[in-house]
Amino acid sequence: MSKTATKAALLPPPFYSPYLDDQCNKINSKPVPWEGYQRAKLVSGDEVQLLKSINKLPQSQRSTTFATQGAQYASLYINLLRKLQRVDTVQAVLVAINDMLTSDPTTTIPLFHSLSTVEHPEDPYGPIVKCLSMDEEFAILGSLRILGVLIATDTNPFPQTLISPLLKSISTLLNGTRQPLWEVAAQALGAILGRKQFRDAVWAEEQCISGLLKSLKTNANPQAQYWSLSSLWMLSFEKEAAEGMDRKYDIIALLTTVAKASVKEKVTRMVIATLRNLLTQAPTQNLPSLFVQKTLALVSSLQERKWSDEEIEDDLTYLSTELKGRLEGLTTYDEYLSELESGKLVWSPTHESEDFWKENGARLGQEDSGKGIKRLVELLKTSKDPLVLAVAASDVGQYVKSVGDKAKATVAEQGGKTRMIELMGHDNADVRYRALMSVQRLMSLHA
């Protein structure tokens, strides 16, 4: 990753959630009857004494105690989460852990990382992840914040068996409707994605990504956009993700849309950094969409602005140089093939140009074993976008018109004729019309 990402991995990530902080303050103000747990033999007298003594101290003075007794407290809190189930008690312990982690992070965070033992190899994470299954909002949110801080700063592998419940909890909140909960989940996800183990897992899981994209499409709040984009940026460092993000999620079109409307530099920075990763990691898969979405024009426009962050300028220069270099020498036919490969067909002049089809129509079925016409028929069969279907149906008709009977046979052999007849009953009027026109050409004696 970049120097920025490497530096961030060395520090606990900041969590911003006034909603969660307010709940912590309310829980802190409530006394916990630890003596009752002692009578029930769930905690010892020494443990009760530790709990009561730390609770008497103001937050500003606790770091001194943690400097000498921090290991005892870290072990105590995790053991309490392992043993206790009452909601109010779990809440209090989670707040205590959060307070400890924020009092002096460089001292207290490693104490939790050191808790794993032969008897409890999943510590400190197992008991915290267990809280995610509770039917109580704060238990989930408080646990996610703690997990984000601990995972982001841990050099040891996270227990593999705990990844699924953690991501399930995050994805549920990311795909929910309550913004304060989404914000905590988004920050937790961004924190753990600093680890390759989680980048691989999130890419395979998909539901977390859908929650990020849903927010980007519907929430114009710059901070929410930044959190979503940061996670997508980190994912784009993985080659498999970079190769599949645009194919699965049409990510380049979305990033372009966000960048054009962005008024915050940090949002633009994340968009441009992600586009750079997509081009660097997977040029073959992403260049077609970068061309179709006119990314070079966007980059040129952004280069005219003044930026306070040098990384934006570096990324813009890189994108400009690379895209210009790859565009040089491209013919109109090359651009058409790039559009086909991207799967994002639009009514550009090429599709309705008689001269283009006279000069290039036959090439679709001749070059690269007919890769062009195969891709066109594939889009007819797989795309759900009415615009893509209408353009593809029209293009098949243009291909048949320019080539003749051989083109009819080629389209029929690949199932294009059958699919076109099906599209004559499509819900969209333009798709029906374009399919009808092409079917008439496929059925006629002369193309």
DRENVO-107218 format. One record per residue: residue in one letter; x, y negated, z negated of N, C-alpha, C, O in turn. Coordinates in steps of 0.05 Angstrom, whole numbers, plus 5000, padded with zeros to 4 digits. Example, Ala and Ser with C-alpha at 12.3 -4.5 7.8 and 13.67 -1.06 7.14 Angstrom:
2
A526451144844524650904844526450664844528550664831
S525750454858527350214857525849994843526849774839
//
This chain:
447
M501750245000500050005000501749755000504249764998
S500549525002501949275002503049204974502349334954
K504749004973505848924947503648834928503848884904
T501548724938499248634922498048874908497548864884
A497449084923496249324913498049464892497049564872
T500649474898502549604880502649464853502649594832
K502749204855502849044830500249084814500449104790
A498049084828495449114814495249384799494049394778
A496549584810496349854798497849864771497350044755
L499649674766501249674742499749544719500549564696
L497549404724496149254704493249354701492149454721
P492049334677489249414675487549224691487848974689
P485649324706483949144723482148974706480949084686
P481748724712479848554697477048634704476348674728
F475348654684472548714688470848464681471148364659
Y469248374700467648134695464748224694463548304715
S463548214670460748294668459548154643459548274621
P458447914646457147784623454947954612454447954587
Y453548104629451348274620452448484601451248524579
L454648614608455748824591457048704565456748824544
D458348474568459548344545457348274525457848294500
D455048174534452948104516451948344501451348334477
Q451748574514450848814501452948904480452149004459
C455448874486457648944467457348774442457648884420
N456848524445456648344422454248424405454448414380
K452048504417449748584401450248844386449448874363
I451649034399452249284386454249244363454049364342
N456149054367458149004347456948884321457948914299
S454648754325453348624302451748814285450848744263
K451449064294449849264279451749444263453649554274
P451149474237452749664221452149954229449950024236
V454250124226453950404232454150554205456150514191
P452250734199452350874173454351114174453551344174
W456951044173458951264175458851444151459551684154
E458051344128457951514104456051744108456451964099
G453851694122451951914128453152134145452652364141
Y454852054164456252254181458352404164458852634169
Q459452264144461252394126459852604110460852834106
R457452544099455852734084455052974101454853194091
A454652924127453953144145456453294155456253474171
K458753214145461353334151462053314181463353484192
L461053104193461853044221464352874223465752874242
V464852724201467252564199468352604171466952654152
S471052574169472252604142472352334128471852124139
G473152354102473352104087475551924097475251684098
D477752044106479951884117479051744143479751514148
E477451884159476551764184474651534179474751324192
V472851564159471051344151472651104142471950874148
Q474751154127476450934117477750784140477850544140
L478750934160479850804183477850634198478450404206
L475450734201473350594216472550344201472250124213
K472150364175471250134160473449914158472849674158
S475950004156478149804153478549644178479149404177
I478249774201478649624227476249444232476549224243
N473849524224471549364228471549114211470148914218
K473049114189473148874172474848654184474648424177
L476648734202478548544213477348384236475948504253
P477948124239477147984263478548094287480748214285
Q477348064310478548184335481448084339483148234348
S481947834332484547714337486747844320489147814326
Q486047974298488048094280488348394283490148514271
R486748514300486848804302489248914316490149144311
S490448754334492748854349495048924331496649104337
T495348794307497448854288496949134277498849294274
T494449204271493849474261494349684282495449894277
F493549614307493849814328496849864334497550074344
A498549664329501449694334502549914316504550044323
T501449954293502450164274500750404272501750624268
Q498050374275496250594272494650654297492650804297
G495450544320493950564344493450854353491250924362
A495451024350495151304359492951444343491351604354
Q492751384317490651504300487951414310486051574312
Y487651154316485051054325484251164352481951234356
A486151174371485551284397484451574395482451644407
S485951734379485052014375482352024361480652194368
L481951854341479451854326477051794344475051934343
Y477351584360475051494377474351714397471951774401
I476351844409475752044429474452294415472652414426
N475452364391474252584377471452524369469752704369
L470852284362468152204354466252234378464052344376
L467152154402465452184426465052484432462952564442
R466952644425466752934430464553054411463153234419
K464452954386462753074366459952954364458053094358
L459752694368457252554362455452524386456452504409
Q452852524381450952504403448852274400447552194419
R448652174375446751954371447451714387449751634388
V445451594400445951374418447351144405449351034415
D446351054381447450824368450450864361452050674362
T451051104353453851164345455651174369457851064368
V454751304391456351304415456851024425459050954434
Q454750864424455050584433457250444416458950304428
A457150484390459150344373461950444379463850274379
V462350694384464950804390466050694417468350624419
L464250684437465050574463465850284461467850194473
V464450124445465149844441467849824426469449654433
A468250004407470850004392473150074411475249944409
I472750264429474850334448475450094466477750024472
N473249964476473649734494475149514479476949384491
D474349464454475749254438478749324435480449144436
M479249574430482049664426483649624452485949534452
L482449704475483849684500484449394508486449334522
T482749214500483048924508484748774487485548554493
S485148884464486648734443489548694450490648484447
D490748904461493548894469494049124489495149324482
P493149084514493049294534495749444537495749694540
T497949304538500449444543501249634520502749824524
T500149584496500649764474498549984471499250214467
T496049904474493850094467493150284490492450514485
I493350194515492550374537494250634538493050844541
P496950614536498550864536497851054514498251294517
L496750954491496051134469493751324478493751554469
F491951234494489851404504490851594525490051824526
H492751504542493851674562495351914550495652124563
S496251884525497952094512496252294497497452464483
L493652284498491952454481491652744491490752914475
S492252794516491853064526493453274511495853224506
T492253494503493553704488492853974500491053994518
V494154184491493454454500490554514493489154644509
E489754434469486954494460484954324476482754414482
H485654074482483853894496485253774520486053534519
P485753924541487253834564485953604580487253464594
E483253574577481853364592481753094577480552904587
D482853084553482852834538484752634552486752724563
P484152374551481852254537479252254553477152164544
Y479352364578477152314597474652484592472452384596
G475052734584472652904582470452794564468152784573
P471052714540468952604522467752354533465352294528
I469252184547468151934558466352004582464151894584
V467152174599465452254622462852384612460752354625
K463052524590460652654579458452434573456052494575
C459352204565457451984559455851894584453751784581
L456951944608455551864632452952014637451251934652
S452752244623450352404627448152324607445952434608
M448652144589446652054570444551884584445151734603
D442151904574439951744586439751484571437751414559
E441951324574442051074560443950894575446250964581
E443050654582444450474600447250394590449150414605
F447450304565450050204556452050434555454450384561
A451250674547453150894546454450934573456850994575
I452850904594453950944621455750714629457950754639
L454750464626456350234634458850204618461050154629
G458650234591461050214574463150424581465550374581
S462150674587464050884594465450824621467750874624
L463850724640465050664667467250454664469350474677
R466750254648468850044645471350154633473550104642
I471050324612473350444599474850624618477250624620
L473350794633474550974652476050824673478250914682
G474950604683476350454703479050354694480950374708
V479150254669481650144658483650374654485950344662
L482750594643484650814637485650954662488051014664
I483851004681484651144706486550974722488551074733
A485950714724487650544741490450524731492250464747
T490850564705493550524694494950784686497150784675
D493651014693494751274685496451384708495651374731
T498851484702500551604722500051904725501152034743
N498452014707497952304708495452364725493752194727
P495252594737492852664753490352664735490452754712
F488152574747485652584733484552864734484852994755
P483352964713482253244713480253274737478253134739
Q480853464754479353504779476453564773474653474788
T475853714752473053784746471353554738468853574738
L472653334730471053094721470552894743468952704739
I471752934767471452734788468552724798467452504801
S467252954802464552964813462552814795461052644805
P462452874768460552724752461152424750459252264748
L463652354751464352064751463351924776462051724774
L463952044799463051914824460051914827458851734839
K458752124817455852134818454651904802452651774811
S455751844779454751624762455151364776453351194776
I457551324788458151074802456251034826455150824830
S455951244842454351224866451451174860450151034875
T450451284838447651234831447150944825445150834834
L449050814811448750524806449150354830447850154834
L451050444847451650284872449250294891448850104906
N447750504891445450534908442850444895440650474906
G443050344870440650254856439949974862441049854881
T438049864847437049594854437749384833437249144838
R438949454811439549264790442449154793444349304790
Q442648904799445248784805447348794783449648854788
P446548744757448648764736449849044734452249074728
L448249244739449249524738451049574763453049704760
W450149474786451749504810454549384806456549494815
E454649154793457149004790459149164773461549184780
V458149294752459949454735460949694751463349764751
A459149824766459850064782461849984804463750134809
A461449764817463149674838466049624828467949694841
Q466149494804468849444793470149694783472649724786
A468649884773469750144765470850294789473050404788
L469350284811470250414835472750294846474650424853
G472850024846475249884856477649954839479849974849
A477249994813479450054795480650334801483050364802
I478850534804479850804808480950854836482451044840
L480150694855481050734883483950654887485150704908
G485250544866488050504867489550774867491950774873
R488150984860489351254859488651414884486251424891
K490551534898490051684922488051914916486351974933
Q488252034893486452254886483552164889481852324898
F482951924882480251824883479551714911477251734919
R481451614925480851524953480051764969478151754985
D481451994966480652234981477852334972476252404989
A477352324946474852424936472452244944470352344951
V472851984943470651804951470051824981467751814989
W472151854997471651885026470052145031468352145049
A470652355017469152605020466352595009464552735019
E465952424990463352414975461252244990458852324990
E461952035002460351865020458251685006457751465015
Q457051774984454851614972455851354960454451154960
C458251354950459451094940459750894962459150664959
I460650994985461050815008458350705018458250465024
S456350865018453750765027452650545009451350355018
G453250564983452450354964453950094969452749874967
L456550114976458049874983457049745008456749495009
L456449905028455549795054452749675051452249465063
K451149795036448449695032448549415019447049235027
S450349375000450649114987451748915007450848685008
L453748995023454948805042452848705063452948475072
K450948875069448948805089446648635078445348495092
T446248655051443948525039444548305019442848145013
N447048305009447748124987449847934997452148015002
A449147675000451047475010452747354988454347174994
N452547444963454147334941457047394946457847634949
P458747194947461647234954463047434935464747584944
Q462447414909463747594890463047884895464748064895
A460447934900459548204906460848304933461648534935
Q461048124952462348194977465248264972466248464984
Y466548114956469348164950469748434937471648584945
W468048504918468348764905467948994925469449184925
S465948964942465449174962467849194982468749414988
L468748964992470848965011473449074999475049205013
S473949014974476449104962476549414962478649534967
S474249534956474149834956474549944984475950134988
L473249815004473549905032476449875041477550035055
W477649655033480449605040482249825029483949925043
M481849895004483550104992483050375006484950525010
L480550435013480050675027481450685054482350895063
S481650455067482850445094485850505094486950525116
F487050535072489850615071490150905077492351005085
E488051065074488151345079487551395109485451305119
K489251545122488951585151486251705159484951615178
E485351905144482852035150480551845148478751845165
A480551675128478451475125478651265147476551185158
A481051175152481350975173480451075200479350925217
E480851335205479951445231476951475232475751465254
G475551505210472751565210470851345202468451365206
M471851125190470150925179468350785200466050745195
D469450725223467850595243465950785256463650715262
R466851035261465051235274462651295256460451325266
K463151315230461051395212459251155204456851185201
Y460550925200459150705187459050445203457950245193
D460050445228460050205244461349975229460349745229
I463550025216464749845197465849595210465749375198
I466949615234468249385247466149175253466648935250
A463849255263461749055268460848915243460348675243
L460649065221459848945195461948755185461348545175
L464548845186466648665177466748405193467248195182
T466348425219466348195236464048005228464447755227
T461748115223459447945215460047805189459447565186
V461147945169461747835143463847605146463547395134
A465847655162468047455166466947195179467746975171
K465147225198464046995212462446815193462346575196
A461146945174459446795155460746715129459646565113
S463246815125464546775099465346485094466246345112
V464946395069465846125061467946145040469045945031
K468646385031470646425010473146555022472946755036
E475446445016477946545026478446835018479446995034
K477746904993478347174984476747384999477647615003
V474347305008472647495024473947535051474247755061
T474747315064476047325090478647485088479247645106
R480147445067482647585063482247885063483748035076
M480147975049479648265048478648375075479448595083
V477048225090476148315116478548345135478848555148
I480248145136482548155154484548375147485648505164
A484948405120486848615111485748895119487249075126
T483148925117481949185124482049235154482749455162
L481549025170481749055199484649125207485149285225
R486549005193489349075199489949365193491249505209
N488949465170489349745163488149925184489350125192
L485649865193484350035212485850045238486050255251
L487049825247488549815271491249965268492150105286
T492449925245495050045240494850345236496450505247
Q492950435220492750715213491450885235492151115238
A489550765250488150925269487450765294485050705299
P489450685310488850515333487150645354485350515365
T487550895359485951035379483051025373481350975390
Q482351075348479551085339478250815337475850785341
N479850605331478650345325478950135346477449935346
L480850165364481149965385478649915402477949685407
P477150125410474750075426472849885412471849695424
S472349925386470449745372471649475367470249275367
L474249455363475549195360475349035385474948785384
F475449165408475049015433472148935437471448705443
V470349125432467449075436466448855418464848685426
Q467448855393466548645374468048385377467748195361
K469748365398471248115404472848025379472747785372
T474248215367475748145343477947945349478647775332
L479147955373481247775379480247485379481647305370
A477847435389476647165389476247075360476746845354
L475347265343475047195314477647125302477946925287
V479647285307482347235296483446965305484546815289
S483146905331484046645341482646415328483946215322
S480146445323478646235309479546195280479845975271
L480146415267481046405239483846295237484546165217
Q485446335258488146225257488245925258490245805251
E486145805266485945505268485445385241485745135238
R484745545221484145445194486745425177488745555184
K486545275156488745265136488145465114485945465103
W490145635107489745835086491845795064494145725069
S490945835040492845815017494346075013496446075000
D493346295023494546555019496146635044495046655066
E498746675040500446735063499747015075500247055099
E498647195059498047455069495947445091495947605110
I494047255088492047225109493347145136492847265157
E495146955134496546865158498247085171498247115195
D499547245154501147475164499347675178499947775200
D497047745165495247935177493947835203493647985222
L493347585203492147465228494147465250493547525273
T496647405244498747405265499147685276499447725300
Y499147885258499448165266497148245285497648355306
L494748185276492448265292492448125319491848255340
S493047875319493147725344495147835364494547885387
T497647895354499747995371499048275382499348325405
E498048445364497348725372495048725392495248865412
L492948575386490648585404491248465431490348565451
K492748245431493448115456495148315473494748335497
G497048445460498748635474497248865486497848955508
R495248955472493749185481491649105502490749265518
L490848845502488848755521490148695548488848705569
E492748625548494048555573493948795592494649015584
G493248745616493148955636490649125636490249285654
L488849075616486349225616484549125639484148885643
T483449315654481549235675478749235664478249315641
T476949135680474149135672473149425666471649465648
Y474149605682473449885678474549995651473250145637
D477049915645478149995619476449885596475950025576
E475549635599473949525578471249665576470249705554
Y470149745598467649905598468050165584466350245568
L470350305589470850555576471250515546470450685530
S472450295538472850235509470050205496469650295474
E468350065510465650025500464150295497462850345477
L464450465517463250735516464350885492462851005477
E466950875489468251035467467350935440466951095421
S466950675438466050565412463150645405462450655382
G461550695426458750765422457050525416454650565410
K458150285418456650045412455949895438457149685444
L454150005453453449885479451749635476449849645460
V452349425491450649185491450349095520451649195538
W448448905524447948815552450048615561449348385567
S452448705563454548545575454248545606452948735616
P455348355620454948335650455648595665454348655685
T457648745655458548985669456249175675456049285697
H454449215656452349415658450349365681449249545692
E450049105688448149045709449448925735448148815752
S452148965736453548865759453649075782454749285779
E452349005804452349185827455249235837455949465844
D456849025837459649065847461149255829462649415839
F460749235802462249405784461549695790463349865791
W458949755793458150035797459050145824459650375827
K458949975844459950065871462950135870463850325882
E464449975855467350015854468150235834470250365839
N466650275813467550445791465750685784466550855769
G463250685795461350885787462451175790462151335771
A463651235812464651505817466751585797467051825792
R468251395787470451465769469451585743470851745730
L467051525735465951635710465851935711466452065691
G465252055734465052345736467552475747467752725747
Q469552315755471952435767474352425749475852625747
E474852215735477252185719476952315691474852315679
D479252425682479252565656477052765653475752785632
S476752935674474753145674471953045669470353175656
G471352805679468752695676468152595648465852595639
K470252515633469852425606467952195603466352185583
G467952015622466151775620463251845621461751755603
I462352015640459552075642458752265619456452255610
K460552435610459952605587459452435562457552495547
R461052225558460652045535457951905538456551865518
L457251815562454751675566452351855559450551765545
V452452095568450252285562450252345532448052385520
E452652365520452752425491451352205475449952255456
L451751955483450451725469447451745472445951685453
L446551825495443651865499442452065480440252045470
K444052275474443152485457443452425427441852525411
T445452265420446052235391445351965379444951945355
S445251755395444851495384442051455374440151555386
K441751305352439151235341438450945346436250855340
D440350805358440050515363438550465389439550555410
P436250345389434650295413436250145434436050195458
L437949955426439549795445441449975459441749965484
V442850145444444850335456443350525476444350575497
L441050625468439550805484438650675510438850795532
A437750425508436850285532439050235551438850275576
V441350145541443650085558444750345571445350355594
A444950555554445950815565444150925586445051035606
A441550905582439551005602439850855628439850965650
S440250585626440650425650443150495664443250515689
D445350545648447950615660447850885675449050915696
V446351075664446051325678444651285705445451395726
G442651105705441251045730443150915750443050975774
Q444850725740446750595757448850795769449550775792
Y449650985752451551195760450351365783451651415803
V447851445779446451605800446151445826446551545847
K445351195823444951025846447550995862447550995887
S449850965848452350905862453751155872455351145891
V453051395861454451645869452651825886453651945905
G450151845879448352005895447752275883447752315859
D447152475901446252735892448152875874447353015855
K450752845878452752975861452452875832452753025813
A451852625829451452505803448952625789448952675765
K446852665805444452785794445053055782444153125760
A446553215798447253485788448953475763448553625744
T450853285762452553255739450953185714451353305693
V449152995717447552905694445753135685445353175661
A444553275704442753495696444253715682443253825662
E446653785691448253995679448853935650449054125634
Q449253685644449953605617447553555599447853475576
G445153605609442753565593441753275593439953215578
G442953105610442152825611439352785622437852615613
K438652955642435952925654433752995634431752845632
T434153215620432153295600431853085578429653015570
R434152975569434152775548432752525558431252395543
M433252445583432052205594428952235595427552045589
I427952465602425052515602423952485574421752375570
E425452585554424552555526424352255518422552175504
L426352105527426451815520424151655533423651435524
M422851765553420551635565418251605544416351455548
G418451765523416451745502417451605477416251625456
H419651465479420951325456419151105445417550985460
D419451045420417850825407418450555419416750375420
N420950515427421850255437421050225467421650395483
A419849995473418849955500421049935521420850035543
D423349805513425549775532426850045538427650105561
V427050215517428250475521426450635540427450775558
R423750625536421950765554422250675582422250835601
Y422350415586422550305613425150385627425150475650
R427450355613430050425625430150725631431250805651
A429050895613429051175618427351245642428051415659
L425051115645423251155668424651085694424551245713
M425950855695427450775719429550975727429951035750
S431051085707433151275712432051545720433251675738
V429851625708428651885716427651865745427852065760
Q426551645753425751615781428051655800427751785821
R430451545792432751585809433751875809434651985829
L433552005785434352285783432552465799433352685808
M429952385802428052555816427852495846426852665861
S428752265854428352185882430152345901432152465893
L429252345926430852495947433452345953435452475959
H433352085951435751925956436251755931434451615922
A438651755921439251595897438951305903439451135885
//
